[in-house]
Amino acid sequence: MIDLHFWPTPNGWKITIMLEETGLPYRLVPVDIGAGAQHAPEFRALSPNGRMPAIHDPEGPDGAPISIFESGAILQYLGDKAGRFYPAERRARTRVEQWLFWQCAGLGPMAGQAAHFRYHEERIDYALDRYVNETRRLYGVLDKALADTEYVAGDYSIADMAIWPWTRGYKGLAIDPAEFPNFHRWFKQVGSRDAVRAGAAIGKEAFAERQREMIRQEVTR
């Protein structure tokens, strides 16, 4: 039983989706980031950066326990452990890794900052424009890539699982899916998978309520 230290955010959903896809047994360990649980010493022992998610697998390599932080590294580990969605062949694996790292280093940080400044109590138009425009550019990169392939790296993989949760909020960034038809086809296709639906539903209502509260605060400013 893998312990998944989780809170409902795009990075958390990457891992629940992967665990649902592989069928690996897991247990959720809530990390209430709103209450500062990510700073607790016991969590920092698992995740030195104080960021969720993290996992603890009592049956790691060679049967020894292992703890892992950073969502991209967790996806790679789970892919190797399950032998699924992370190809062993070097060329195919590199295709997956380049899109995985694209999400971790580009789309995630940019979309996260765009959402932050969208709902910040002190609206900073320059910052909002900068991050929204860069996020839109990245959607264009994704859309262009998907013109020639069904999934981002060819076959369905951990790269799709990493990217998809970070695109669920495209409406909040005023991104018109008609502008990115290849992305929109892919988004609906990935979202129709049973495991994606199951993994992405965990904590969804709590996340949605937090978003609604942020919108209410913005409207009343």
C-alpha atoms as one frame of an Amber mdcrd trajectory, in Angstrom:
protein
   0.000   0.000   0.000   1.565   3.267  -1.165   0.937   6.315   1.012   0.111
   9.325  -1.155   0.448  12.610   0.696  -2.154  14.592  -1.191  -4.260  17.701
  -1.490  -6.629  18.412  -4.408  -4.475  20.449  -6.786  -3.275  19.737 -10.343
  -0.006  18.284  -9.035  -1.888  16.035  -6.648  -4.254  14.849  -9.372  -1.349
  13.818 -11.571  -0.583  11.094  -9.041  -4.130   9.958  -8.258  -4.727   9.584
 -11.997  -1.570   7.489 -12.396  -2.421   5.309  -9.420  -5.940   4.754 -10.738
  -4.566   3.936 -14.203  -2.096   1.372 -12.898  -4.259  -0.124 -10.166  -1.421
   0.103  -7.656  -2.925   0.033  -4.142  -2.653   3.352  -2.319  -3.887   5.266
   0.677  -4.508   9.016   0.765  -2.788  10.982   3.511  -4.279  14.493   3.496
  -1.896  17.465   3.492  -4.068  20.512   4.115  -1.972  23.178   2.428  -4.472
  25.857   3.433  -3.738  25.072   7.074   0.025  24.893   6.524   0.342  21.116
   6.906   3.040  21.105   4.232   5.368  22.798   6.724   4.985  20.141   9.425
   8.290  18.432  10.301   6.945  14.971   9.532   5.928  16.059   6.039   9.164
  17.958   5.432  10.989  14.712   6.202   9.291  13.280   3.096   9.323  16.452
   0.998  12.252  18.747   1.891  10.852  21.463  -0.397   7.622  21.538   1.610
   5.491  20.877  -1.441   2.804  18.295  -2.055   2.559  15.551  -3.354   4.925
  13.001  -1.922   4.711   9.237  -1.655   6.058   6.558   0.647   6.286   3.077
  -0.805   7.092   0.372   1.766   8.036  -1.950  -1.101  10.464   0.151  -3.093
  13.446  -0.989  -5.163  14.847  -4.312  -3.942  11.969  -4.461  -1.469  13.310
  -1.590   0.644  11.053   1.370   1.546  11.410   4.593  -0.405   9.970   8.106
  -0.131   9.758  10.381  -3.177   8.821  14.034  -3.633   8.245  16.078  -6.825
   5.306  14.970  -8.949   7.345  14.323 -12.090   9.755  12.045 -10.249   6.824
  10.235  -8.648   5.243   9.603 -12.056   8.515   8.202 -13.379   8.896   5.944
 -10.353   5.329   4.646 -10.574   5.693   4.077 -14.304   8.757   1.929 -13.725
   7.150   0.125 -10.796   3.995  -0.738 -12.733   5.743  -1.239 -16.061   3.101
   0.917 -17.747   2.769   4.366 -19.328   6.542   5.026 -19.185   8.234   3.082
 -21.981  11.527   1.334 -21.432  12.806   1.841 -24.983  15.143   4.848 -24.880
  13.758   6.829 -27.815  10.147   6.443 -26.698  11.095   7.204 -23.091  12.830
  10.408 -24.165   9.689  11.564 -25.997   7.706  11.070 -22.797  10.319  12.754
 -20.598  10.613  15.885 -22.729   6.875  16.553 -22.418   6.851  15.612 -18.745
   9.603  18.145 -18.062   7.866  20.689 -20.312   4.892  20.504 -18.004   6.878
  20.572 -14.772   9.127  23.456 -15.837   6.777  25.397 -18.094   3.046  24.856
 -18.176   2.603  24.173 -14.455   4.550  27.173 -13.142   3.133  29.561 -15.749
  -0.490  28.462 -15.344  -0.084  28.477 -11.574   1.230  32.039 -11.576  -1.499
  33.117 -13.983  -4.150  31.757 -11.625  -2.404  33.339  -8.632  -2.390  36.819
 -10.117  -5.888  36.350 -11.529  -7.253  36.071  -7.997  -4.675  38.074  -6.031
  -6.219  40.615  -3.666  -4.060  43.313  -5.258  -4.519  43.005  -8.993  -1.224
  43.514 -10.816  -2.082  43.831 -14.482   1.490  43.516 -15.753   2.054  40.252
 -13.892  -1.335  38.868 -14.920  -0.777  39.702 -18.581   2.719  38.240 -18.524
   1.685  34.875 -17.117  -1.597  34.548 -19.014   0.135  35.343 -22.294   2.898
  32.832 -21.624   0.334  30.194 -20.671  -1.533  30.888 -23.902   1.725  30.485
 -25.835   2.279  27.110 -24.187  -1.226  26.021 -25.172  -0.185  26.838 -28.716
   2.907  24.655 -28.394   0.759  21.796 -27.124  -1.861  22.314 -29.821   0.730
  22.236 -32.577   2.291  19.032 -31.243  -1.104  17.336 -31.037  -1.808  18.053
 -34.687   0.378  15.084 -35.598  -0.208  12.646 -32.743  -3.070  11.257 -30.697
  -1.303  11.807 -27.380   1.546  14.159 -26.599   4.331  11.566 -26.817   2.670
   9.137 -29.215   1.050   6.551 -26.955  -0.852   7.532 -23.822   1.693   8.061
 -21.050   2.642   9.802 -17.838   3.216  12.923 -19.951  -0.520  13.147 -20.679
  -1.309  12.527 -17.016   1.025  15.342 -16.003  -0.301  17.890 -18.492  -4.034
  17.198 -18.357  -4.757  18.371 -14.763  -3.004  21.661 -15.480  -5.316  22.339
 -18.427  -8.576  21.807 -16.545  -8.667  25.506 -15.683  -8.441  26.861 -19.211
 -11.827  28.605 -18.941 -10.650  30.554 -15.895  -7.803  31.956 -17.981 -10.224
  32.965 -20.755  -8.665  30.479 -23.159 -11.068  29.643 -25.988 -10.751  25.956
 -26.913 -11.822  26.831 -30.456  -8.460  28.557 -30.783  -6.694  25.281 -29.965
  -8.778  22.490 -31.573  -6.109  19.793 -31.317  -5.700  20.497 -27.619  -9.464
  20.432 -27.115  -9.794  17.051 -28.873  -6.992  15.646 -26.695  -8.425  17.204
 -23.521 -11.792  15.524 -24.024 -10.200  12.230 -25.047  -7.969  12.009 -21.979
 -10.777  13.205 -19.721 -13.065  10.443 -20.930 -10.831   7.701 -19.512 -12.367
   5.993 -16.467  -9.146   6.199 -14.444  -8.736   9.896 -15.228 -12.289  10.582
 -14.148 -11.760   8.654 -10.920  -8.401  10.220 -10.085  -9.486  13.739 -10.981
 -12.662  13.476  -8.899 -10.770  13.031  -5.629 -11.231  16.249  -3.681 -12.668
  18.004  -6.746 -15.547  19.650  -4.904 -13.260  21.058  -2.199 -11.015  22.500
  -4.897 -14.001  23.944  -6.781 -15.350  25.583  -3.631 -11.987  27.230  -3.011
 -12.025  28.568  -6.569 -15.566  29.884  -6.125 -14.548  31.655  -2.943 -11.625
  33.298  -4.721 -13.987  34.494  -7.449 -16.430  35.872  -4.871 -13.623  37.788
  -3.221 -12.567  39.228  -6.549 -16.104  40.341  -7.403 -16.509  42.137  -4.084
 -13.234  44.062  -4.397
